[in-house]
Amino acid sequence: MEDLTTITAHLQRLEPGSRQLEPLGNELAALTEQVVTYAHAFLNQAEQLPGYNSNSPTHRLQTMTVGEEGRPLAELLDIIRTEVDQPGINPASGHHLGYIPGGGIYPTALGDYLAAVTNQYAGVHFAGPGAVAVENQMIDWLNKLMGFPAAATGNLTSGGSIANLIAIVTARDACGITSHRIADACIYLTAQVHHSVQKAIRIAGLGEARLRQVATDARHKMDTAHLHTLIEQDRQQGLVPFLIVASAGTTDSGAIDPLADIAAIARQHSLWLHVDAAYGGFFRLVDNLKDKMQGIEQADSITVDPHKGLFLAYGLGAVLIKDTRAMQRSHQYQANYMQDVEDSSSPSPADLSPELTKHFRGLRMWLSLHLFGLRPFRQALEEKYWLCRYFYHKVQELDFEVGPEPELSVCLYRYTKGLEEPNTFNLQLVKAIQQDGRIFVSSTTIGGIVWLRLAVLVFRTHRQIIDEYLAVLAHHRDALLAFLEQKP
Ligand SMILES: *Cc1c(COP(=O)(O)O)cnc(C)c1O
């Protein structure tokens, strides 16, 4: 065994280097100032940044290795600028109109900054009662917004996918789907459900359950008569229907399933109803859109995604579950080294999710909502809705065919006039627009038909950008038509 002199010599040798992990005073100020300068420059042009950059190199990043000695922050910021923030889709840009765009309102960054600086422990009530209270306040607000009772609970997750996973695991256990019943268990969903649901079903060990694809109507919504028939058939065959997954705003078209009718069927057959409202949920904030989601309050669980419809930066989803006990039964655990963690009246986030130690992600949401108040969120969401309807009218003036009237802020459209192969043409058109890069839009295929999609959800997208896009769209459509005419 070494003597104490040796030990103190080691400590003396190591402390100065170890202290380099904590810059203070002028050094702290200088580091912060460089980052803030970078962030302000970025923010002041974010709205107008191109939506997509397909040809930025990332070789400096790829050849970089982690060394013994540190590098200057200026060098690292330069790498972030050219190799991280330029290539690919620019999610911060108001010109991002593809997939389901995200957000990035500034208080998210401020909340995350403080959460990281103080490193509050948000997993367990005993350790961080304030942090857990912040998160629970957000869960309570979300439950109220969705029309859930005050006794409902939930968890702030990293995104919608994990929220769907937690809901499906809870439904599985609450409905008693243990190993010997999985092969007979039936889950009902449409082809329009988000792929994270299928992924969650597999991860939850339900890959061998019977996935029943419920038909959709002309507006891509769940056909409830078909749902009813499928459940009855499965019942008659002695199978175990247990879960319906409905969507409140599908990714493809923004369609909202007939939630009240689906809830009635779920109740009649004692099935768990999960509603994936990752895209559409926050449109509940808009008075004249709220009723479109009527019936959502009758669900057993709901997924929402504040990093989409609440415009927060990536890294925040939420799952809401009515039956707190069921959620705890699936996720709570005891360990000897946690014996000091007292029972408290409200469950801790760690009792309701697979996570223990976690990002204090509630602070960014709490800060954003309280700093701005709800009004600007309501107005921004309603603006996105009207922008989409504006586009829906304008694109028809350009002779495009449109899909169903947009329900929220996604619009389907395609050009077909005089074309023998409209699918090929529209795929070429979306490629050309993406290559152009000013605006990013994406496409999808529904029932064999290729559609271009417009998804308005970046808080920085305003009318001028939609007008710009209409011009870009017309330009590339005309160029492609001219090119086709030239061909023999
Ligand atoms: C985005 C989305 C998801 C997945 O959420 P992530 O936050 O990307 O994990 C699930 N369902 C719908 C309807 C979505 O739009």
The ligand as an SDF file (V2000), in Angstrom:
LIG
                    3D

 15 15  0  0  0  0  0  0  0  0999 V2000
  -42.3330   13.3170  -36.2330 C   0  0  0  0  0  0  0  0  0  0  0  0
  -43.3760   12.3270  -35.9480 C   0  0  0  0  0  0  0  0  0  0  0  0
  -43.1190   11.2160  -35.1290 C   0  0  0  0  0  0  0  0  0  0  0  0
  -41.7440   10.9130  -34.5960 C   0  0  0  0  0  0  0  0  0  0  0  0
  -41.3240   11.8810  -33.7060 O   0  0  0  0  0  0  0  0  0  0  0  0
  -39.7520   12.1870  -33.4860 P   0  0  0  0  0  0  0  0  0  0  0  0
  -39.8150   13.4000  -32.6220 O   0  0  0  0  0  0  0  0  0  0  0  0
  -39.1760   12.4460  -34.8360 O   0  0  0  0  0  0  0  0  0  0  0  0
  -39.1420   11.0300  -32.8290 O   0  0  0  0  0  0  0  0  0  0  0  0
  -44.1630   10.3710  -34.8380 C   0  0  0  0  0  0  0  0  0  0  0  0
  -45.3890   10.5790  -35.3390 N   0  0  0  0  0  0  0  0  0  0  0  0
  -45.6760   11.6230  -36.1520 C   0  0  0  0  0  0  0  0  0  0  0  0
  -47.0670   11.7970  -36.6810 C   0  0  0  0  0  0  0  0  0  0  0  0
  -44.6750   12.5330  -36.4820 C   0  0  0  0  0  0  0  0  0  0  0  0
  -44.9570   13.5750  -37.2820 O   0  0  0  0  0  0  0  0  0  0  0  0
  1  2  1  0
  2  3  1  0
  2 14  2  0
  3  4  1  0
  3 10  2  0
  4  5  1  0
  5  6  1  0
  6  7  2  0
  6  8  1  0
  6  9  1  0
 10 11  1  0
 11 12  2  0
 12 13  1  0
 12 14  1  0
 14 15  1  0
M  END
$$$$
